[in-house]
Amino acid sequence: MLDLAEMVHLGERKLQQGFKEIFGTTVFGYLHDYRMEQAKIMLSGTKMQVAEVSNAVGYAHLGYFAQAFKKKFGITPKECQLGKKPLK
C-alpha cells in the first residue's frame, strides 16, 4: 500500500481515505472483489480446475479461496464451475 501511495504522491492514510470516499470500499476490499469476480469468470468460462483458479487469483490455500468465494457469491467454486448461478 505504501508503494502505491508513494506512486501517487500521497500519504498512505490520505490514499485510503480518498479511495474509500470515491469507491465506497477499501483498497483491499476492492482488490478482493476484483479477484473474486475474476475467479467467477474463470470458473464459468474455462476448463480450469478450482485449484488452478485459486492460484491464478492469488490464493495459496484452496480452502481459504473456497471460503471467500462462498461468502461472496453464496455458492462454492465447484457449483459455479458446474453452472449454478451465484446468489449474490
Residue pairs with C-beta under 8 A, 6 or more apart in sequence:
1 12
1 15
1 16
1 27
2 12
4 15
4 27
5 11
5 12
5 14
5 15
8 15
10 18
15 27
16 26
16 27
19 26
19 27
19 30
20 26
23 30
25 33
32 68
33 72
35 57
35 58
36 57
36 68
36 69
36 72
36 73
38 56
38 57
39 53
39 54
39 56
39 57
39 65
39 69
39 77
40 69
40 73
40 80
40 86
42 48
42 53
42 56
42 57
43 50
43 53
43 77
43 80
43 81
44 80
44 81
44 83
48 56
50 62
50 65
50 66
50 77
50 78
50 81
51 62
53 65
53 77
54 61
54 62
54 65
54 66
54 77
57 65
59 65
59 68
65 77
66 76
66 77
69 75
69 76
69 77
69 80
70 76
70 77
72 88
73 80
73 86
73 87
73 88
74 86
74 87
74 88
75 84
75 85
75 86
75 87
80 86
